[in-house]
Structures are given as structure tokens and as C-alpha cells.
Amino acid sequence: MLKLTSNKKRLLLFILLGWVLLLVGDRVGELRQYQGSFVATYSLAIASIILLTGYSGQLSLGHSALMAVGAYAGALSINNAHLHPVIALIIATLTAGVFGLILGVAVARLTGPYLAGTTLALAVSLPTLANQFPILGGEQGVVFDVGAPPARFGEGFSQYKWFFWISSLAALIMIWMISNLLNSRYGRTFRAIRDNQISAALAGINAGRVKVIAFAVSSGAAGLAGGLLVMLISGVSPSAFPLSLSFSLLTGAVVTGVYNLKGVMLGGLVLVAIPEIADSLTTRIGGSEGFTATLPGFLVSALLILAVLFAPNGPGHLIKRKKH
Amino acid sequence: MLKFITAVLTSLTTGSIYALMSTALVLVWRSTRVINFAQAGQAVFTTYIGYEVTIRSGSYWIGVVAAIISGALIGAVIDRFFMRPIFKRIKSGPIVMIAPVVATLGLLGIIQAIIGFIWGLTYQSIPAPVSTDGFQVFGSTIAFSPFNLMVLISVTISMLLLTLLFQKTNIGLALRASAYSPEIAKLSGIKVDAIRTLGWALAGAAGGLAGMLFVPSSYLYPNAMDVLLVFGFIAAVIGGLDSLFGAVAGAMILGFAINFATSYISSKLVFPMAFIILILVLLIKPGGIFSSRKGRKD
């Protein structure tokens, strides 16, 4: 009988998931492939929030800004340095990670509302910088073009399928790495600090250092998600990363269950589904331009509040509790 | 010299509007230990009410009164029927730390969406009651108008009234006592829950006034006060979150720093300057410059 360690099991699980995604990607239309790419991207961004908020107990409203950092880094390395898209995405991850490391040194020792407010200020102020450096392209932004799929995949291989492959693979690898991290010694120290910082410190954990690490890793993952997001919309501009993106990601994380990485795909699905639901609602019942434009935001916020009130530990807990 | 005087005067004006927002945040923080991110939404919503009343009645002043009263009412309702149940419901688990903040964020989204439902996303403007053209000094126009002067006077008066309320009345004493130590206040017979709601109402009123004073020199749209929320938060952190005097002083520091940086260095420095000040304060004196307490427990 083959004995598997939990790490190997997890790797097999991710490979299996990737294989399922590959099969699914072959069988659905272009629109679904495109939406699937968004699901993968949002899932990754939500995973980065869960790592930070759920496991290390830091609430960030600035993940839209961190995604923007990664997105600009990736776009510039494709556009100006003409690097390979894979390298560009790695650069996006690393740049956002380093940015998060520096930022983390400054903010990671803040607690609750201070951290939330400071990251909120970051999310509001960082995108305005894009208008001040000509290299960032102002409001028009920078083009992010990963190019057509390689010719060896054949004629029928569409651009959307290529997007789906890239974003799914990148998200799978990164989420796999995050889940490894969370199941390692670091994951335990994250939780120890979240639950009781003083006793964690007594147990010899350097709380400040661990929090900064969590912040940096989370930023890196957010940066990769930012790179993927602008790949899907083929260009990066300040308006691609509004504050509402941070709120949506937080909603996705809370809906998934902030303390559980397992359901991130659910959060990603919800974020992609909400605009669709709002769209079909408004085409059915009509309504003014203001109603149409603000309905998605309303649904996201309402979902956030409902999730906090009725399923604060995620839908999994809701089902478990009902069983008793 | 003229540039310097103009910079001082505009700093005072913008600083006083930040002061209203930071006061609103501090009032809520003192009573509930929550940063109320929904404050931006509440303030914009009440400003829309003020806008409707101004347009229908033709008088800006009736609009201001309507905004202040509706702001107080909305603040009280939110605390009584939204925040209090949430605090009652969520008592255990790691979610406790982030639930209040997340709840106010959700509320912010809902309020802004409701504004969109009712008034749409188009930019509205509220006509100013006095001229917004700059004063003439030595034959040249400066960037300080009678309206700016009015803003400055209104904020000063409302701050004086708030100080009177806090220092000279029994309600003020109860407000201070519940902020300082809710349990001892409860033991002394103060209805801490009601006082909390009063704190939210005062904050809502301050937000409504801030909106009515800010919008005539800008525009009214659902996200009009997001930036003011951020600046108000930064000002409150400079002041130490706990102290009303600190909130006003922090707002003035922020107003001066931003206006001097923009008029002497570059007009693009508004946000970077504010963010740098925030980080500096948090790094050097995380308790705030004017904190009334020695240590902060949460």
C-alpha cells in the first residue's frame, strides 16, 4: 500500500484539480473560458487575503493597490523590457512581494482598525501616482499583451483558452504554494499570533517578523493576481484597481470563510457571478442608469454583511452546525 | 508673501473640513471602538438630503439644518439597529477582530448603492450661499473666498458648541465617562448604550455638516467623500483617535502639510504627502501626537 504524506496528497490534489480544469476548459465555450480565467484570478487574490486576514489576523483594504503594483510591474516588463510573459508574471509577483515587504515593515505591527485605515489610505493614494510618472502611462495606462497562443497548440486553440490556461495554472501553482506555507511551521506561527499574540511571543515567536512575512507573501500573491487580471483586460490603468476591488475581494474572502483556504474557488465564482446576476436582473426588471450601475456594488455589500452576520466562519461551518 | 497668506488661509479651510470628518470618526471610536468606514457614505447620503432640501426650499441654510438633523438620525439608527445587533451577535471566534470593520465597509457599499438607486451617478452641485470668488487683495485675486471664510466660521462655531457640550453639560460628562471606562460608567448609572447611540448621532451630524460645507466648492456624487474619509482618518490618527482636540489639531496639521506641499512643491503631492505623514506618525508616535491616554489597549 502506497503511503502518502499530507504534502504529497496536497500536490496530487492540485494536479488532479488542474487536470479537471484542463478537461473543463476543453468542453466549454469561449465566454465560459474567459469567465473561468477571472474566477482563477479572483480565487488567487482571495487566497492572498485569506492568508493575511484569516491566518495572520491582519485586515487589509489595500490589496487593490498591491495588485496594481504587480500589474504595472508585469505590464512594464512586457511592454518596455520585452520579456517573456511568464517572466513578466514572475516579476509582477516579486515586485509586489518586495513592495509588500517594505510596506509590511511599516504597517504590520499595527492592529485592527489602524491597519485597515492605513491600507485604505494606500488603496486610495497609490493609483493616483500613475498620473505622475509618464512611464506608467497616466489614465490610458500600459498595454499588457501576452500574445497569441503558441502555434504548436494548433489552429483551434483560441486566445480565451490561452488566457484560461495561463491564469488557471498560475493560480493553481501560487495557491498550492500558499497552502504549503500555511500547513508548515509558518502557518502555525501565523495562527498562534492571530489567536493570542502575547502567548505566541512567550513561546518564542517573533510576532513582528512573522507578520511582515505574511504581509510580503500575501502581497506577492496579490501582485500575481494583478498581473493576471490586466492580462485578461489586456491593459493596466489606474481605473482597473478601484477601492471597490479591495472590498469585493474582502467579500469573496468572507463568503469563502476567512479562516479556510479550501473554498477560494467559491469566492472567485461569487465575484464573477455577481455582475452577471445584476445584469440579468436589470435586463429583466429594468431600472434607471444609476440602478444598473450600482446594483453589483449593492449585491457585493449586502452579501458581505449577510456573510459576517450569518456565516462568519464560512459556509462550511454553517452546514456543520446544522448537522448537530 | 501673498502666496504664503493664501496657503495659510486655504490650509485653514481644508483643515477645518478634515476636522469635521476626523471628529466624526473620533466620536464613534470613543463610543464603540470601531473606525466607522461607513461615515463617508452617511455623510454623502445626508448631503444628498441637504441638496434636495436646498433645491426644493431655495435656501442653503435650511438644507444645512436638514443635513445635520438627518445625519444625526441616520447615525443613531445605524448604531441602534445595525451595529448593536452585530456586537451582540458576534462575540466569539477570531472573526470578532474584523467583524465590526467589515460590517461598516459593507454598510458603506450599501449606502453608496442606495444613493445611486435614488439620485443616479451624475454629478450634482449645491449652489454656495455666498460668493466662491476669491477676495481681492492689493488688486489681485487670492484663492480664499467669502465661502471659505464661512466654512471656517461654521466649523469653529460647531467645534465650540461640541466643546461646550462635552465640558459643561451632564451629557458631556456621561459621554466622556462612557468613553473612558464603559463598565464604571454603567455602574454609576449611566445608560452606556444610549450614550453610545448619542455618540453616533453627533458623528452623523458632524458628517452631514462636513458634506454641506465641502460640496459647494466641489461636486456631489456617491463617492464624493471617500477621500475626505481617508483624510479624516489620517487626521484622527495624528491626533491619537481618542481625543477630540487631537482630531482637530491633527486635521489642521494635515491641512497645512498638504496645502503647503501642493503650493510650494507640486500640486500632485496631495495623496503622497498625506500617506507619508500617516506612515511617519505611525512609525514614530503610533499613539498619536495628542493622545489623551497613555497607553492604548486595543
Boltz contact constraints between the chains, C-beta under 6 A:
constraints:
  - contact:
      token1: [A, 59]
      token2: [B, 98]
      max_distance: 6.0
  - contact:
      token1: [A, 106]
      token2: [B, 279]
      max_distance: 6.0
  - contact:
      token1: [A, 112]
      token2: [B, 97]
      max_distance: 6.0
  - contact:
      token1: [A, 113]
      token2: [B, 35]
      max_distance: 6.0
  - contact:
      token1: [A, 116]
      token2: [B, 101]
      max_distance: 6.0
  - contact:
      token1: [A, 117]
      token2: [B, 35]
      max_distance: 6.0
  - contact:
      token1: [A, 117]
      token2: [B, 233]
      max_distance: 6.0
  - contact:
      token1: [A, 121]
      token2: [B, 230]
      max_distance: 6.0
  - contact:
      token1: [A, 121]
      token2: [B, 275]
      max_distance: 6.0
  - contact:
      token1: [A, 121]
      token2: [B, 278]
      max_distance: 6.0
  - contact:
      token1: [A, 124]
      token2: [B, 230]
      max_distance: 6.0
  - contact:
      token1: [A, 125]
      token2: [B, 271]
      max_distance: 6.0
  - contact:
      token1: [A, 125]
      token2: [B, 275]
      max_distance: 6.0
  - contact:
      token1: [A, 128]
      token2: [B, 271]
      max_distance: 6.0
  - contact:
      token1: [A, 132]
      token2: [B, 268]
      max_distance: 6.0
  - contact:
      token1: [A, 247]
      token2: [B, 105]
      max_distance: 6.0
  - contact:
      token1: [A, 290]
      token2: [B, 116]
      max_distance: 6.0
  - contact:
      token1: [A, 290]
      token2: [B, 120]
      max_distance: 6.0
  - contact:
      token1: [A, 290]
      token2: [B, 121]
      max_distance: 6.0
  - contact:
      token1: [A, 291]
      token2: [B, 117]
      max_distance: 6.0
  - contact:
      token1: [A, 293]
      token2: [B, 121]
      max_distance: 6.0
  - contact:
      token1: [A, 294]
      token2: [B, 113]
      max_distance: 6.0
  - contact:
      token1: [A, 294]
      token2: [B, 116]
      max_distance: 6.0
  - contact:
      token1: [A, 297]
      token2: [B, 109]
      max_distance: 6.0
  - contact:
      token1: [A, 297]
      token2: [B, 113]
      max_distance: 6.0
  - contact:
      token1: [A, 298]
      token2: [B, 113]
      max_distance: 6.0
  - contact:
      token1: [A, 301]
      token2: [B, 106]
      max_distance: 6.0
  - contact:
      token1: [A, 301]
      token2: [B, 109]
      max_distance: 6.0
  - contact:
      token1: [A, 301]
      token2: [B, 110]
      max_distance: 6.0
  - contact:
      token1: [A, 304]
      token2: [B, 106]
      max_distance: 6.0
  - contact:
      token1: [A, 305]
      token2: [B, 106]
      max_distance: 6.0
  - contact:
      token1: [A, 308]
      token2: [B, 99]
      max_distance: 6.0
  - contact:
      token1: [A, 308]
      token2: [B, 102]
      max_distance: 6.0
  - contact:
      token1: [A, 308]
      token2: [B, 103]
      max_distance: 6.0
  - contact:
      token1: [A, 312]
      token2: [B, 95]
      max_distance: 6.0
